[in-house]
Amino acid sequence: MVLCSNCRKRLGPAAEMLPPQSEDEGICELCGNILQEIDNYFSMFKEESRNYEFKTFLIGLRSSKKLLEKDKKFIEENGIKCRTFKEEFQYLLGGKIEEELHYEVDFLKPDILFKVNQENGDYDLWVRPVYLKGRYLKKRRGIPQSPWIDPRRGKGGEKSVSEYIGNAVHRAFLGKNFNFFALGREDVDALMLGEGRPFYVELE
Ligand SMILES: [Zn+2]
C-alpha cells in the first residue's frame, strides 16, 4: 500500500506493520498526497492573507467523497485511533500558521476562512466583512440617498449619500466592495439635520 510519510505518522504503529516504501513510489492511497502539500498551502495562505488585518482563521478542505470514505474505512477497519486525513490537513496547516504567523484558529467565528479544494488544487480566501455604523447629516439639497439611475441615460450626475460615505470608508479600509444601509430615507430635496440619520456600511 502506498502511503505518504504524514499518513504513516498519523496512523502510528498500524502503519509500521505495512511494508516500508520510498516516497516517490506513487500517490498516497489514503490522502491523495494532500498531506505532502502543507508547505505549499502555507505559502499560498501567507501570500493571500498578507493584505488583511486579522487575528483568527480556519482551514477548510474539500476532497472527493471516495477518498474520504476510503480513509475513514481504513481507520475503522484497523481499529486505529487517529485523525482522518482531512482533520490532519487542518491540524498540520493550522498548526504551522499558528506557530509561524501567530494567528489563532477559531472554529466558530474566524476572521478568515482559507478553503482548499483538493480535487482541482484551487483555494479561496473568505474574509469576514467589517461593519461600520454612524449617522449622516445632509446640509445641501439635491443629493439622493442611493445612486440615481435614469432608465434612458444611466447613472445620474449627482453623487449619492451612500457613495459619499461608502467610497470614503471603503478607501480607508482598502475593501473590495461596500453595501450601504440607512434607517429610512429623506427626499432628494430634503435636508437631514439634527442628530442625523443612522446608517451602517458593510465592507467586503
Ligand atoms: Zn497520505
Residues whose N, C-alpha, C, O or C-beta is under 5 A from the ligand:
A	BS01	ZN	L3 C4 C7 C28 L30 C31 G32 N33 L35
